[in-house]
Amino acid sequence: MLRQLTQSSVTRIAGTTRANARRHWKSAKLAMSMPMVRTNALCAASMATQRLLYSTTSTPAEEVVTGKEEVHEFKTETKRLLNIVANSLYSEKEIFVRELISNAADALEKLRHSQNLDSSLDSGNPLEIRISVDKEKKQFIIQDYGIGMTLDEINENLGTIARSGSKSFLEKIEKEGSAGAKDSIIGQFGVGFYSTFMVGEKITVYTRSAKPGSKGYCWSTDGHGSYTVAEADNVAVGTKIVIELRDDCKSFGSHLEVDAIIKKYSNFVGFPIYLNDQAVNTVEPLWTKEKSSVTPDQHREFYRFIANAWDDPQYTLHFKTDAPISISSVLYVPEKHMESLGERTEPGVSLYSRKVLIQPKSKGLLPDWLRFVKGVVDSEDIPLNVSRELLQDNILSRLRIVMTQRALRWLEGESKRDPVKYNEFFLDFGQFIKEGVCTDAMYKKDIAKLLRFESSLTKSGEMISLQDYADRKKEDQKRIYYLLTPKRRYAEESPYTEMFKKKGVELLYLYETVDEFVVNHLREFQGIDLISADSPEAATDPLLQQAPVEGAGTALTETEAKDLAKWVEETLGPDVVKQVDVSRRLDKFPAIVLEHESPAMRKMMQMMEGSARMEELPPMPTRLEINPDHGVMRGLFQIRNQDPALAKLVAEQVYDNALCAAGVLEDPRSMISRLNTLLEFSVNKAVEQDKKVSA
């Protein structure tokens, strides 16, 4: 219907000049060339024609009280509650703007629905909300051309604070079976209206019912216990509320401030809102549309609006469901996040009910680790009683469960749809996923599916999931193995990885400090234990063992190897090692340490306790595994009796080298003196041998 709007049809509007019609239509055509505002442009053109149709050459006359003012006392409970509503029910005074707009939208929706049942009902004006503010006069005025009120409805709805016109209307249409109108009614008039007393010292309401032959009325109060009602002339069908602002609230007479409040809370109300004759709510609520009808350009512009951003969303979720709770939502993942700059991100998803903002940047809607997600969640199942800010915990928890589960499926689906793109996402946003594993016990197993790591079987920069590892592990392999290492090169040169390479067992490379906490919290994936390559479990895995070296005349026997292990344990002492074992899984390295302190944990303790105190604490004793087939260990077996002093230096150096390979050597400078002594011994021995050769 809107697409049939033509320049000539605009021109035919009564009282409109051809020049004015051409100007309105030209603006609409220009706006229609931009994808996001095409529909809005058509709506704007339509509304422009409506306003021209109902406009006159003269300014509408001011309302005039003509009847005798009748004084009414507020009911007792109303007097008690009025102070509560005005001073403590809402956390922010600006909420009154949202409440009044919601009430106005309700009145317009009631008229639209009632017109379907009774064509004689008409306000004579377009279905829109008009707000005017004047800071100098300290005035805030809001007017709708909705259903209006009769005298009985005025006393019933405005005279009792807990009485809700919207609630009564819903009860009525429920009996008539009209669900569509019920879904469009936003709030409850009674309480929302009285939020005006947070900012106003006097409230005046002009209203006339849309019923044929209805009179206009003026209702007024200062909130001190009574109100007056009188007949009035020049009252338009609908409701007009005039607020005389208090001195400390005159900022709500500012065009800029009220404009920002409307865009914050009521930007997606289903009727046009004008502030001092300027259109305010020009962005469409995309979550109310069918997924197939929204273009990528519309999503991009909507994302930029709700996220206050200039980048494009890399992932988009348009999601609707009616069970177990009614939800319409649009979620986005930005291209970048701000926490890389050291700034903690606020939650990015706001909660709406019937297109009215309930909680901006809601902390309870998604787990904190999903704070990088931007978007909107709208639920019609939120009970809007008393204050829209006082949500029932059970409603919010139900929303949280549904949205968290859907977000997890969404991200997992994106990871499968385009693994390369997802890996790029994980490089930037992986810190949030890892935080989720560590902090979200309820969903950590599902979050684990989103983790990505490099492995010994991938190229540098390529990552796999835990599921990928589990699917291709060896048939007799019972564990998922990983190694904490700062760089890939260190991992490939580590003594802990050589037997994994030799046996073809895949090893995940974990580069970040937080990764240790991730695997410690996760512990297993789909029933498969996550085990560190430097753990005792890996040391005893038959899959990673090799047979003793045979045929080498200098090889140590099993008895000699055990004797050497005992001698090393006694030489290093119980403060350094708690056990020394013989290992057959090493090849090019003489020894490795097991059951050592976690480097990440020690660093954290240093930060908490202070590095000075930590230095006073000796390292925990470790387990040492020696490789009896390595040349150093065979030589050590020979010199331990011939030169005990030198043998002790070698044993200590082998141990420190093993600590260094594990990344747990506290200070490498501690072994410099010993290394110099060993170098001096080696050089002197070489010189002596050279002299013998020369002689």
DALINFEN-V156831 format. One record per backbone hydrogen bond with DSSP energy under -1.0 kcal/mol. CO is the residue of the C=O (numbers start at 1). NH is the residue of the N-H. If there is no record, write none. Layout:
# DALINFEN-V156831
co->CO nh->NH
co->CO nh->NH
This chain:
# DALINFEN-V156831
co->2 nh->5
co->6 nh->10
co->7 nh->11
co->8 nh->12
co->10 nh->13
co->13 nh->16
co->17 nh->21
co->18 nh->22
co->19 nh->23
co->20 nh->24
co->21 nh->25
co->22 nh->26
co->23 nh->27
co->24 nh->28
co->25 nh->29
co->26 nh->30
co->27 nh->31
co->28 nh->32
co->30 nh->33
co->31 nh->34
co->37 nh->41
co->38 nh->42
co->39 nh->43
co->40 nh->44
co->41 nh->45
co->42 nh->46
co->43 nh->47
co->44 nh->48
co->45 nh->49
co->46 nh->50
co->47 nh->51
co->48 nh->52
co->49 nh->53
co->50 nh->54
co->64 nh->233
co->70 nh->229
co->72 nh->227
co->75 nh->79
co->76 nh->80
co->77 nh->81
co->78 nh->82
co->81 nh->85
co->82 nh->86
co->83 nh->87
co->84 nh->88
co->84 nh->89
co->92 nh->95
co->93 nh->96
co->94 nh->97
co->95 nh->99
co->96 nh->100
co->97 nh->101
co->98 nh->102
co->99 nh->103
co->100 nh->104
co->101 nh->105
co->102 nh->106
co->103 nh->107
co->104 nh->108
co->105 nh->109
co->106 nh->110
co->107 nh->111
co->107 nh->147
co->108 nh->112
co->109 nh->113
co->110 nh->114
co->111 nh->115
co->114 nh->118
co->118 nh->121
co->126 nh->128
co->129 nh->274
co->130 nh->143
co->131 nh->276
co->132 nh->141
co->134 nh->139
co->138 nh->245
co->139 nh->134
co->140 nh->243
co->141 nh->132
co->142 nh->241
co->143 nh->130
co->144 nh->239
co->147 nh->210
co->150 nh->154
co->151 nh->155
co->152 nh->156
co->153 nh->157
co->154 nh->158
co->160 nh->163
co->164 nh->168
co->165 nh->169
co->166 nh->170
co->167 nh->171
co->168 nh->172
co->169 nh->173
co->170 nh->174
co->171 nh->175
co->172 nh->176
co->173 nh->177
co->173 nh->178
co->179 nh->183
co->188 nh->192
co->189 nh->193
co->190 nh->194
co->192 nh->195
co->193 nh->196
co->194 nh->197
co->195 nh->198
co->196 nh->199
co->196 nh->200
co->199 nh->246
co->202 nh->244
co->203 nh->221
co->204 nh->242
co->205 nh->219
co->206 nh->240
co->207 nh->217
co->208 nh->238
co->211 nh->214
co->216 nh->232
co->217 nh->207
co->218 nh->230
co->219 nh->205
co->220 nh->228
co->221 nh->203
co->225 nh->74
co->227 nh->72
co->228 nh->220
co->229 nh->70
co->230 nh->218
co->231 nh->66
co->231 nh->67
co->233 nh->64
co->238 nh->208
co->239 nh->144
co->240 nh->206
co->241 nh->142
co->242 nh->204
co->243 nh->140
co->244 nh->201
co->246 nh->249
co->249 nh->252
co->250 nh->253
co->251 nh->254
co->254 nh->258
co->255 nh->259
co->256 nh->260
co->257 nh->261
co->258 nh->262
co->259 nh->263
co->260 nh->264
co->261 nh->265
co->262 nh->266
co->265 nh->357
co->266 nh->269
co->272 nh->129
co->273 nh->280
co->274 nh->131
co->275 nh->278
co->278 nh->275
co->280 nh->282
co->284 nh->286
co->285 nh->288
co->286 nh->289
co->290 nh->293
co->291 nh->294
co->295 nh->299
co->296 nh->300
co->297 nh->301
co->298 nh->302
co->299 nh->303
co->300 nh->304
co->301 nh->305
co->302 nh->306
co->303 nh->307
co->304 nh->309
co->315 nh->333
co->317 nh->331
co->319 nh->329
co->321 nh->327
co->327 nh->321
co->328 nh->378
co->329 nh->319
co->330 nh->376
co->331 nh->317
co->332 nh->374
co->333 nh->314
co->333 nh->315
co->338 nh->341
co->338 nh->343
co->339 nh->342
co->348 nh->375
co->349 nh->362
co->350 nh->377
co->351 nh->358
co->351 nh->359
co->352 nh->379
co->353 nh->356
co->356 nh->353
co->359 nh->351
co->367 nh->370
co->368 nh->371
co->370 nh->373
co->374 nh->332
co->375 nh->350
co->376 nh->330
co->377 nh->352
co->378 nh->328
co->383 nh->385
co->385 nh->387
co->387 nh->390
co->389 nh->391
co->392 nh->396
co->393 nh->397
co->394 nh->398
co->395 nh->399
co->396 nh->400
co->397 nh->401
co->398 nh->402
co->399 nh->403
co->400 nh->404
co->401 nh->405
co->402 nh->406
co->403 nh->407
co->404 nh->408
co->405 nh->409
co->406 nh->410
co->407 nh->411
co->408 nh->412
co->409 nh->413
co->410 nh->414
co->411 nh->415
co->412 nh->416
co->413 nh->417
co->414 nh->418
co->418 nh->422
co->419 nh->423
co->420 nh->424
co->421 nh->425
co->422 nh->426
co->423 nh->427
co->425 nh->429
co->426 nh->430
co->429 nh->432
co->429 nh->433
co->430 nh->434
co->431 nh->435
co->432 nh->436
co->433 nh->437
co->434 nh->438
co->435 nh->439
co->436 nh->440
co->443 nh->447
co->444 nh->448
co->447 nh->450
co->448 nh->451
co->453 nh->464
co->454 nh->509
co->455 nh->458
co->459 nh->462
co->464 nh->453
co->465 nh->469
co->466 nh->470
co->467 nh->471
co->468 nh->472
co->474 nh->477
co->480 nh->531
co->481 nh->508
co->482 nh->533
co->483 nh->510
co->487 nh->491
co->488 nh->492
co->489 nh->493
co->491 nh->494
co->494 nh->497
co->497 nh->501
co->498 nh->502
co->499 nh->503
co->500 nh->505
co->507 nh->456
co->508 nh->483
co->510 nh->485
co->512 nh->515
co->513 nh->516
co->514 nh->518
co->515 nh->519
co->516 nh->520
co->517 nh->521
co->518 nh->522
co->519 nh->523
co->522 nh->524
co->523 nh->530
co->525 nh->528
co->528 nh->525
co->529 nh->480
co->531 nh->482
co->532 nh->535
co->535 nh->539
co->536 nh->540
co->541 nh->544
co->542 nh->545
co->552 nh->555
co->557 nh->561
co->558 nh->562
co->559 nh->563
co->560 nh->564
co->561 nh->565
co->562 nh->566
co->563 nh->567
co->564 nh->568
co->565 nh->569
co->566 nh->570
co->567 nh->571
co->568 nh->572
co->569 nh->573
co->573 nh->576
co->573 nh->577
co->576 nh->622
co->579 nh->624
co->581 nh->626
co->590 nh->627
co->592 nh->625
co->594 nh->623
co->598 nh->602
co->599 nh->603
co->600 nh->604
co->601 nh->605
co->602 nh->606
co->603 nh->607
co->604 nh->608
co->605 nh->609
co->606 nh->610
co->610 nh->614
co->611 nh->615
co->614 nh->617
co->622 nh->578
co->623 nh->594
co->624 nh->581
co->625 nh->592
co->626 nh->583
co->627 nh->630
co->630 nh->634
co->631 nh->635
co->632 nh->636
co->633 nh->637
co->634 nh->638
co->635 nh->639
co->636 nh->640
co->639 nh->643
co->643 nh->647
co->644 nh->648
co->645 nh->649
co->646 nh->650
co->647 nh->651
co->648 nh->652
co->649 nh->653
co->650 nh->654
co->651 nh->655
co->652 nh->656
co->653 nh->657
co->654 nh->658
co->655 nh->659
co->656 nh->660
co->657 nh->661
co->658 nh->662
co->659 nh->664
co->667 nh->670
co->668 nh->671
co->669 nh->672
co->671 nh->675
co->672 nh->676
co->673 nh->677
co->674 nh->678
co->675 nh->679
co->676 nh->680
co->677 nh->681
co->678 nh->682
co->679 nh->683
co->680 nh->684
co->681 nh->685
co->682 nh->686
co->683 nh->687
co->684 nh->688
co->685 nh->689
co->686 nh->690
co->687 nh->691
co->688 nh->692
co->689 nh->693
co->690 nh->694
co->691 nh->695
